[in-house]
Amino acid sequence: MTTTETRYCYRHPDRATGLSCSECGRPICTECMTPAAVGLRCPEHAGARRQTRLAPKPVRRAPGVALATNRAPITRALIAVNVVVYLITAVQGAGLNSPGGSLVDKWLLYGPYVAHGDWWRLVTAMFLHGSILHIAFNMFALWVIGGPVEQYLGGPRYLGLYFVSGLAGSAGALLQTPTTPIVGASGAIFGILGAMLIIEWQATGRLAGNAMTWIVINLAISFAIPNVSWGGHVGGLIGGILITLGYAGWGSRGRAAYGRLGLTGALGLVVVAAGSVALAYWKVRGLA
């Protein structure tokens, strides 16, 4: 049986890491790394490029979680739950590409139902999907971006981000089209994209990174394709950004303490959740 030796940052021997410099191969932690077009660089090989820009904000990962691995149990569990729910609705409906039945009727987001007291729909709708293509696209996006974000935030913070961003997405969807039935995990996934945007900004000092590229492309698709709830996407994105700023203490300088929730992180979750419910109530109150 083979074992993988744990590697530690050469500048911080107490920090386990899965990252290494693309020039010399030495292990480096997230505080020491400098992203480059051809990989990551250690401080010595970052050279003048690192010195010519503002010092990036170091990002503290969740304790005990190794970066650059496939360890993302919450992301895997969320994907599994979405797939199981989709299979149930496919059996209850007209087949794999035409889900329906009692679960969809009970869980989908629809303004008049929410106005009559079905507030659980703000959460349950994020586990429903309308077709094979819909769930395939969302679960692929969740797998690609969710794993890295989970490794930075840790399981509890990541789970809070997912659910509260999804709640913000539901509020945004109701603001756009309160009388149109809505399903999908897109609001929560855009919330994860918002978190990735803040993480990249605080790690590199720049907003123009992979997260921004994903956001621009997916928002363009949202506005270009008919019958897509762009309100849900924008709502989830704003929620994810606000939540992650709360995790980081709302500051633009200093250390982003992603390893713990903290008071500002808890307040961020509560404020975004309460604001989302309040916006949803304000929009649907006249539909009862």
Rosetta blueprint (number, residue, H / E / L):
1 M L
2 T L
3 T L
4 T L
5 E L
6 T L
7 R L
8 Y E
9 C L
10 Y L
11 R L
12 H L
13 P L
14 D L
15 R L
16 A E
17 T L
18 G L
19 L L
20 S E
21 C L
22 S L
23 E L
24 C L
25 G L
26 R L
27 P E
28 I L
29 C L
30 T L
31 E L
32 C L
33 M L
34 T E
35 P E
36 A E
37 A L
38 V L
39 G E
40 L E
41 R E
42 C L
43 P H
44 E H
45 H H
46 A H
47 G H
48 A H
49 R H
50 R H
51 Q H
52 T L
53 R L
54 L L
55 A L
56 P L
57 K L
58 P L
59 V E
60 R E
61 R L
62 A L
63 P L
64 G L
65 V L
66 A L
67 L L
68 A L
69 T L
70 N L
71 R L
72 A L
73 P H
74 I H
75 T H
76 R H
77 A H
78 L H
79 I H
80 A H
81 V H
82 N H
83 V H
84 V H
85 V H
86 Y H
87 L H
88 I H
89 T H
90 A H
91 V H
92 Q H
93 G L
94 A L
95 G L
96 L L
97 N L
98 S L
99 P L
100 G L
101 G L
102 S H
103 L H
104 V H
105 D H
106 K H
107 W H
108 L L
109 L E
110 Y L
111 G H
112 P H
113 Y H
114 V H
115 A H
116 H L
117 G L
118 D L
119 W L
120 W L
121 R H
122 L H
123 V H
124 T H
125 A H
126 M H
127 F H
128 L L
129 H L
130 G L
131 S L
132 I H
133 L H
134 H H
135 I H
136 A H
137 F H
138 N H
139 M H
140 F H
141 A H
142 L H
143 W H
144 V H
145 I H
146 G H
147 G H
148 P H
149 V H
150 E H
151 Q H
152 Y H
153 L H
154 G L
155 G H
156 P H
157 R H
158 Y H
159 L H
160 G H
161 L H
162 Y H
163 F H
164 V H
165 S H
166 G H
167 L H
168 A H
169 G H
170 S H
171 A H
172 G H
173 A H
174 L H
175 L H
176 Q H
177 T L
178 P L
179 T L
180 T L
181 P L
182 I E
183 V L
184 G L
185 A L
186 S H
187 G H
188 A H
189 I H
190 F H
191 G H
192 I H
193 L H
194 G H
195 A H
196 M H
197 L H
198 I H
199 I H
200 E H
201 W H
202 Q H
203 A H
204 T H
205 G L
206 R L
207 L L
208 A L
209 G L
210 N H
211 A H
212 M H
213 T H
214 W H
215 I H
216 V H
217 I H
218 N H
219 L H
220 A H
221 I H
222 S H
223 F H
224 A H
225 I L
226 P L
227 N L
228 V L
229 S L
230 W H
231 G H
232 G H
233 H H
234 V H
235 G H
236 G H
237 L H
238 I H
239 G H
240 G H
241 I H
242 L H
243 I H
244 T H
245 L H
246 G H
247 Y H
248 A L
249 G L
250 W L
251 G L
252 S L
253 R L
254 G L
255 R L
256 A E
257 A E
258 Y L
259 G L
260 R L
261 L L
262 G H
263 L H
264 T H
265 G H
266 A H
267 L H
268 G H
269 L H
270 V H
271 V H
272 V H
273 A H
274 A H
275 G H
276 S H
277 V H
278 A H
279 L H
280 A H
281 Y H
282 W H
283 K H
284 V H
285 R H
286 G H
287 L H
288 A L
